[in-house]
Amino acid sequence: MVKCTCLCKSVEFDVNFTTKNYSVCHCKDCHKWTGGVYMSLSAGKDLSFKNEAAIGRYSHSSWAERGFCKKCGTNLFYRMKKSNHYFLMLGLIDDEISLNFNEQQFIDEKPNHFSFSNATNAITKKEMKILLDDYLEKKD
């Protein structure tokens, strides 16, 4: 298990990551939310927060919400409502773990003022829309 906390430690939880691959999102909404890129790691759906009352939840769309600490403002996660799947901000991880940067989403919305040198899978806005549509159409 990997320990995760927000800046003020009001939100704390442990995660058993099933993958060490993380991605960044360059979409306009993630730019506004993070002030840069959203670096996230899939955390699945079996999360148990030690202080749920400290978590604010913003319903971003009919299919997703974003979570943040009400006390310090740390961005915590992006959660897919239908599957309850969480994608966590990398900065929450307190333990030293080895990770692999493997994907950039909405690559066609990436600002020109920076670039990552890693070789990654690059997914466009159009490709992400297809993936989202497939997700929303699946029966539980």
MIDOSE-1310 file (N, C-alpha, C; in nm, 2 decimals, decimal comma, always signed):
residues 140
mvkc	+0,08/-0,12/+0,00/+0,00/+0,00/+0,00/+0,09/+0,13/+0,00; +0,04/+0,23/-0,07/+0,11/+0,35/-0,08/+0,03/+0,46/-0,01; +0,10/+0,53/+0,08/+0,04/+0,64/+0,15/+0,02/+0,77/+0,07; -0,09/+0,83/+0,08/-0,12/+0,95/+0,00/-0,18/+1,05/+0,10
tclc	-0,15/+1,18/+0,08/-0,20/+1,29/+0,16/-0,21/+1,42/+0,08; -0,30/+1,51/+0,13/-0,30/+1,64/+0,07/-0,19/+1,73/+0,14; -0,18/+1,85/+0,11/-0,08/+1,94/+0,16/-0,09/+1,95/+0,31; -0,21/+1,97/+0,36/-0,23/+1,99/+0,51/-0,25/+1,86/+0,59
ksve	-0,26/+1,75/+0,51/-0,28/+1,62/+0,57/-0,42/+1,59/+0,63; -0,51/+1,68/+0,59/-0,65/+1,66/+0,63/-0,71/+1,54/+0,56; -0,67/+1,52/+0,43/-0,71/+1,41/+0,35/-0,60/+1,31/+0,34; -0,63/+1,19/+0,38/-0,52/+1,09/+0,38/-0,59/+0,95/+0,35
fdvn	-0,51/+0,87/+0,28/-0,56/+0,74/+0,23/-0,45/+0,66/+0,18; -0,47/+0,53/+0,17/-0,37/+0,43/+0,12/-0,43/+0,37/-0,01; -0,34/+0,35/-0,10/-0,37/+0,30/-0,23/-0,28/+0,18/-0,27; -0,34/+0,08/-0,33/-0,27/-0,03/-0,39/-0,28/-0,01/-0,54
fttk	-0,18/+0,06/-0,60/-0,18/+0,08/-0,74/-0,16/-0,05/-0,82; -0,24/-0,07/-0,92/-0,23/-0,18/-1,00/-0,14/-0,16/-1,12; -0,11/-0,03/-1,15/-0,02/+0,00/-1,26/+0,08/+0,11/-1,20; +0,19/+0,12/-1,26/+0,29/+0,22/-1,23/+0,30/+0,32/-1,35
nysv	+0,21/+0,30/-1,44/+0,21/+0,40/-1,56/+0,12/+0,52/-1,53; +0,17/+0,63/-1,55/+0,09/+0,75/-1,53/+0,09/+0,83/-1,66; -0,01/+0,92/-1,66/-0,04/+1,00/-1,78/-0,05/+1,15/-1,74; -0,04/+1,23/-1,85/-0,07/+1,38/-1,83/-0,19/+1,41/-1,92
chck	-0,27/+1,51/-1,88/-0,38/+1,56/-1,96/-0,35/+1,70/-2,00; -0,36/+1,74/-2,12/-0,34/+1,87/-2,17/-0,47/+1,94/-2,20; -0,58/+1,89/-2,17/-0,71/+1,95/-2,20/-0,72/+2,09/-2,13; -0,81/+2,17/-2,19/-0,83/+2,31/-2,14/-0,87/+2,31/-1,99
dchk	-0,97/+2,21/-1,96/-1,02/+2,21/-1,82/-0,91/+2,17/-1,72; -0,82/+2,08/-1,76/-0,71/+2,04/-1,67/-0,61/+2,15/-1,65; -0,59/+2,23/-1,76/-0,50/+2,35/-1,75/-0,55/+2,44/-1,64; -0,68/+2,47/-1,65/-0,74/+2,56/-1,55/-0,74/+2,50/-1,41
wtgg	-0,77/+2,37/-1,40/-0,77/+2,30/-1,27/-0,64/+2,30/-1,20; -0,53/+2,27/-1,28/-0,40/+2,25/-1,22/-0,30/+2,37/-1,23; -0,33/+2,46/-1,33/-0,24/+2,56/-1,36/-0,13/+2,51/-1,45; -0,14/+2,39/-1,50/-0,04/+2,34/-1,59/-0,10/+2,21/-1,65
vyms	-0,04/+2,10/-1,62/-0,09/+1,97/-1,67/-0,13/+1,89/-1,56; -0,23/+1,80/-1,58/-0,28/+1,71/-1,48/-0,20/+1,58/-1,50; -0,11/+1,55/-1,40/-0,04/+1,43/-1,39/-0,11/+1,33/-1,30; -0,16/+1,22/-1,36/-0,24/+1,13/-1,28/-0,20/+0,98/-1,29
lsag	-0,24/+0,91/-1,19/-0,21/+0,77/-1,18/-0,35/+0,70/-1,15; -0,38/+0,60/-1,23/-0,50/+0,52/-1,20/-0,50/+0,46/-1,07; -0,61/+0,48/-0,99/-0,61/+0,42/-0,85/-0,73/+0,33/-0,84; -0,80/+0,30/-0,94/-0,91/+0,20/-0,93/-1,03/+0,26/-0,86
kdls	-1,11/+0,17/-0,81/-1,24/+0,22/-0,74/-1,25/+0,19/-0,60; -1,15/+0,12/-0,54/-1,16/+0,08/-0,40/-1,08/+0,17/-0,31; -1,12/+0,30/-0,31/-1,05/+0,39/-0,22/-1,13/+0,42/-0,10; -1,06/+0,43/+0,01/-1,13/+0,47/+0,14/-1,05/+0,58/+0,20
fkne	-1,12/+0,70/+0,20/-1,05/+0,82/+0,25/-1,07/+0,82/+0,40; -0,97/+0,86/+0,48/-0,98/+0,87/+0,62/-1,06/+0,98/+0,68; -1,08/+1,09/+0,60/-1,16/+1,20/+0,64/-1,24/+1,25/+0,52; -1,34/+1,18/+0,48/-1,43/+1,21/+0,37/-1,49/+1,35/+0,38
aaig	-1,51/+1,40/+0,51/-1,57/+1,53/+0,53/-1,48/+1,65/+0,48; -1,35/+1,62/+0,47/-1,25/+1,72/+0,43/-1,25/+1,73/+0,28; -1,32/+1,65/+0,20/-1,31/+1,65/+0,06/-1,43/+1,72/+0,00; -1,39/+1,82/-0,09/-1,49/+1,89/-0,17/-1,50/+1,82/-0,30
rysh	-1,62/+1,81/-0,36/-1,64/+1,74/-0,49/-1,71/+1,84/-0,58; -1,65/+1,85/-0,70/-1,70/+1,94/-0,80/-1,75/+1,85/-0,92; -1,88/+1,86/-0,94/-1,94/+1,78/-1,05/-1,90/+1,84/-1,18; -1,79/+1,80/-1,24/-1,74/+1,86/-1,36/-1,83/+1,83/-1,49
sswa	-1,90/+1,72/-1,49/-1,98/+1,69/-1,60/-2,08/+1,58/-1,56; -2,16/+1,53/-1,65/-2,25/+1,42/-1,61/-2,18/+1,29/-1,59; -2,06/+1,28/-1,63/-1,98/+1,16/-1,62/-1,86/+1,16/-1,52; -1,82/+1,28/-1,48/-1,70/+1,29/-1,40/-1,71/+1,40/-1,29
ergf	-1,63/+1,38/-1,18/-1,62/+1,49/-1,08/-1,47/+1,50/-1,04; -1,44/+1,62/-0,99/-1,30/+1,65/-0,94/-1,31/+1,67/-0,79; -1,21/+1,62/-0,72/-1,21/+1,63/-0,58/-1,09/+1,72/-0,53; -1,11/+1,79/-0,42/-1,01/+1,87/-0,36/-1,02/+1,88/-0,21
ckkc	-0,92/+1,91/-0,14/-0,92/+1,93/+0,00/-0,99/+2,06/+0,04; -1,09/+2,06/+0,12/-1,16/+2,18/+0,16/-1,08/+2,28/+0,24; -0,98/+2,22/+0,31/-0,90/+2,30/+0,40/-0,78/+2,37/+0,33; -0,70/+2,30/+0,26/-0,58/+2,35/+0,19/-0,59/+2,38/+0,04
gtnl	-0,70/+2,32/-0,02/-0,72/+2,34/-0,16/-0,65/+2,24/-0,25; -0,57/+2,15/-0,20/-0,50/+2,05/-0,28/-0,60/+1,98/-0,38; -0,57/+1,98/-0,50/-0,64/+1,90/-0,60/-0,61/+1,75/-0,57; -0,71/+1,67/-0,56/-0,69/+1,53/-0,52/-0,71/+1,43/-0,64
fyrm	-0,83/+1,43/-0,71/-0,86/+1,33/-0,80/-0,96/+1,37/-0,91; -0,97/+1,29/-1,01/-1,07/+1,30/-1,11/-1,14/+1,16/-1,10; -1,27/+1,16/-1,09/-1,34/+1,03/-1,07/-1,45/+1,02/-1,18; -1,45/+0,90/-1,24/-1,55/+0,87/-1,34/-1,67/+0,82/-1,26
kksn	-1,78/+0,89/-1,27/-1,90/+0,86/-1,19/-1,96/+0,72/-1,22; -1,97/+0,68/-1,34/-2,03/+0,55/-1,38/-1,96/+0,43/-1,32; -1,83/+0,43/-1,33/-1,75/+0,32/-1,28/-1,69/+0,34/-1,14; -1,70/+0,46/-1,09/-1,64/+0,50/-0,96/-1,48/+0,49/-0,97
hyfl	-1,43/+0,50/-1,08/-1,28/+0,49/-1,10/-1,21/+0,62/-1,07; -1,11/+0,62/-0,99/-1,04/+0,74/-0,95/-0,90/+0,75/-1,02; -0,87/+0,87/-1,06/-0,74/+0,90/-1,12/-0,68/+1,01/-1,02; -0,57/+0,97/-0,95/-0,51/+1,06/-0,85/-0,40/+1,15/-0,90
mlgl	-0,39/+1,27/-0,84/-0,28/+1,36/-0,87/-0,15/+1,29/-0,82; -0,05/+1,30/-0,90/+0,08/+1,24/-0,86/+0,14/+1,30/-0,73; +0,11/+1,43/-0,71/+0,17/+1,50/-0,59/+0,12/+1,45/-0,46; +0,01/+1,37/-0,46/-0,04/+1,31/-0,33/+0,04/+1,20/-0,27
idde	+0,12/+1,14/-0,36/+0,20/+1,02/-0,31/+0,31/+1,06/-0,22; +0,30/+1,01/-0,10/+0,40/+1,04/+0,00/+0,52/+0,94/+0,00; +0,49/+0,81/-0,04/+0,60/+0,71/-0,04/+0,68/+0,72/-0,17; +0,80/+0,68/-0,17/+0,89/+0,68/-0,29/+0,85/+0,56/-0,37
isln	+0,80/+0,57/-0,49/+0,77/+0,46/-0,57/+0,82/+0,49/-0,71; +0,85/+0,39/-0,79/+0,90/+0,40/-0,92/+0,78/+0,41/-1,02; +0,78/+0,51/-1,10/+0,67/+0,53/-1,20/+0,72/+0,54/-1,34; +0,63/+0,52/-1,43/+0,66/+0,52/-1,58/+0,56/+0,62/-1,65
fneq	+0,61/+0,73/-1,70/+0,53/+0,82/-1,78/+0,51/+0,77/-1,92; +0,38/+0,73/-1,94/+0,36/+0,66/-2,07/+0,26/+0,72/-2,16; +0,18/+0,82/-2,12/+0,08/+0,87/-2,21/+0,05/+1,02/-2,19; +0,02/+1,09/-2,30/-0,02/+1,23/-2,30/-0,16/+1,24/-2,37
qfid	-0,26/+1,29/-2,30/-0,39/+1,30/-2,35/-0,42/+1,44/-2,40; -0,51/+1,45/-2,50/-0,54/+1,58/-2,56/-0,41/+1,65/-2,61; -0,32/+1,57/-2,67/-0,19/+1,63/-2,71/-0,21/+1,74/-2,81; -0,32/+1,75/-2,88/-0,34/+1,86/-2,97/-0,38/+1,99/-2,90
ekpn	-0,40/+1,98/-2,77/-0,44/+2,10/-2,69/-0,32/+2,15/-2,61; -0,20/+2,08/-2,62/-0,09/+2,11/-2,54/-0,04/+2,25/-2,58; -0,01/+2,34/-2,49/+0,05/+2,47/-2,52/+0,19/+2,45/-2,58; +0,23/+2,55/-2,67/+0,36/+2,54/-2,73/+0,47/+2,57/-2,64
hfsf	+0,45/+2,63/-2,52/+0,56/+2,68/-2,44/+0,63/+2,57/-2,36; +0,59/+2,45/-2,37/+0,67/+2,34/-2,31/+0,65/+2,21/-2,38; +0,74/+2,12/-2,36/+0,73/+1,98/-2,41/+0,80/+1,88/-2,32; +0,75/+1,76/-2,32/+0,82/+1,66/-2,24/+0,91/+1,58/-2,34
snat	+1,02/+1,54/-2,29/+1,12/+1,47/-2,37/+1,09/+1,32/-2,38; +1,01/+1,26/-2,29/+0,98/+1,12/-2,28/+0,90/+1,08/-2,41; +0,93/+0,96/-2,45/+0,85/+0,90/-2,56/+0,73/+0,84/-2,50; +0,61/+0,89/-2,54/+0,48/+0,85/-2,48/+0,38/+0,82/-2,59
nait	+0,28/+0,76/-2,55/+0,16/+0,74/-2,63/+0,09/+0,88/-2,64; +0,06/+0,93/-2,75/+0,00/+1,06/-2,76/-0,14/+1,04/-2,82; -0,24/+1,09/-2,74/-0,38/+1,07/-2,78/-0,44/+1,21/-2,80; -0,51/+1,23/-2,91/-0,57/+1,35/-2,95/-0,71/+1,37/-2,88
kkem	-0,76/+1,49/-2,90/-0,90/+1,52/-2,84/-1,00/+1,43/-2,91; -0,99/+1,41/-3,04/-1,08/+1,33/-3,11/-1,08/+1,18/-3,06; -0,96/+1,13/-3,04/-0,94/+1,00/-2,99/-1,00/+0,98/-2,85; -0,98/+1,09/-2,77/-1,03/+1,08/-2,63/-1,18/+1,08/-2,63
kill	-1,24/+1,16/-2,72/-1,39/+1,16/-2,73/-1,44/+1,02/-2,77; -1,37/+0,95/-2,86/-1,41/+0,81/-2,89/-1,40/+0,72/-2,77; -1,30/+0,73/-2,70/-1,28/+0,65/-2,57/-1,39/+0,69/-2,47; -1,42/+0,81/-2,46/-1,53/+0,85/-2,36/-1,66/+0,80/-2,41
ddyl	-1,69/+0,82/-2,54/-1,82/+0,76/-2,59/-1,83/+0,61/-2,57; -1,72/+0,54/-2,59/-1,73/+0,40/-2,56/-1,75/+0,37/-2,42; -1,69/+0,44/-2,33/-1,71/+0,42/-2,18/-1,85/+0,45/-2,14; -1,91/+0,56/-2,20/-2,05/+0,60/-2,16/-2,15/+0,50/-2,22
ekkd	-2,12/+0,43/-2,33/-2,22/+0,34/-2,39/-2,21/+0,20/-2,33; -2,11/+0,17/-2,26/-2,09/+0,03/-2,20/-2,20/+0,02/-2,09; -2,26/-0,10/-2,09/-2,35/-0,14/-1,98/-2,27/-0,19/-1,86; -2,32/-0,16/-1,75/-2,25/-0,21/-1,62/-2,27/-0,35/-1,60
